[in-house]
Amino acid sequence: MIQKLDGFDVVATAYTGSEATQILHAIKPHLILLDIHLPDMHGIDLLREIRKTHRGIDIIPITAANDAGTVTEAVRGGVFSYLIKPIDFNKLKEELLRYRMTMRQLQSIETMNQKEIDLLLNIPGAAAARKPETPQLQKGIDKFTLKRVRDQVQKLELSVSAEELAGQLGISDSTARKYLEYLSSLNEVEVDIQYGLVGRPERKYKWIRRGGGAP
């Protein structure tokens, strides 16, 4: 499932808690998808051990364990999300994309106000209270250039590459790519990787139609 998602790679797989501990001595992934029922230990115990020595790693349990006690301990352990088996691909995709967007947002800003923190923590009512007309822009993103890129991509019926968009707007390829990736992080455009016979794969971007205007 993960291999079907652009921007995510499986860097290691462990079948036991002890194997996971050994792998973490050599590899530091951004995110661990953790089962709770492991052959040699309880997943919550492994979660606690990871928190002691690898605090920079995020964790999402994917498990059949749905008892309140386990969920409570997972939440106390700081998990990003909690997914119940059998896992649905669309739900997994939704949570991983939410994780990626959240991490990008946290890396792009230095301070957060209460409403932004409420949104980050999924506080009920936070989304309704948000003021979309005054969003916090990522550092290096100009609102006027962003509007030009957003308007152009939104009116296109077909997907477009960064190079093609750069030619349409009279901007550099790197600038077009930066703004398209930013729109992707906001979940406003979808990215499709097209493989040719030669050369590296080409990233194509297309506006996500939701039946309404731009956010």
Buried (B, 14 or more C-beta within 10 A) or exposed (E): EEEEBEEBEEEEEBEEBBBBBEBBEEEEBEBBBBBBEBEEBBBBBBBEBBBEEBEEBBBBBBBEBEEEEBBEBBEEBEBBBBBBBEBEEEEBBBBBBBBBBBBBBEEBEEEBEEBBEBBEEEEEEBEEEBEEEEEEEBEEBEEEBBEBBBEBBBEBEEBBBBEBBBEBBEBEBEBBBBBBBBBBBBBBBBBEEEEEEEEEEBBBBBBEEEEEEEE
